[in-house]
């Protein structure tokens, strides 16, 4: 019996139902862009900042598998622009969300600020 493929069984259906089209523009000299599917959490999500401080911040969540398919490294996300639901955002940080399959098949929460 093989391991459960969370990307196919959990993330893909959730992003099909709840995901929104987004355009990610990396902060590089080539102006690299990629169309992604992201869940819109720009109304605010509790995120940990610092040792014991949690804060409500606008966020979006994307899948690492989709980033890899588009040739985007997670390390390149800070400073990238994200257009989501007609609004422009800048990614100032990111956090991995827990996944039983590790970072290769995980979700990445993009912490956003208005562009």
Secondary structure, DSSP 8 states (H G I E B T S, - for coil): -----HIIIIIHHHHHHH-EEEEEE-SSTT--EEEEEEEEEEEEEEEE-SSS-EEEEEEEEEEHHHHHHTT--GGG-TT-EEEETTEEEEEEEEEEE--TT-GGG-EEEEEEEE-
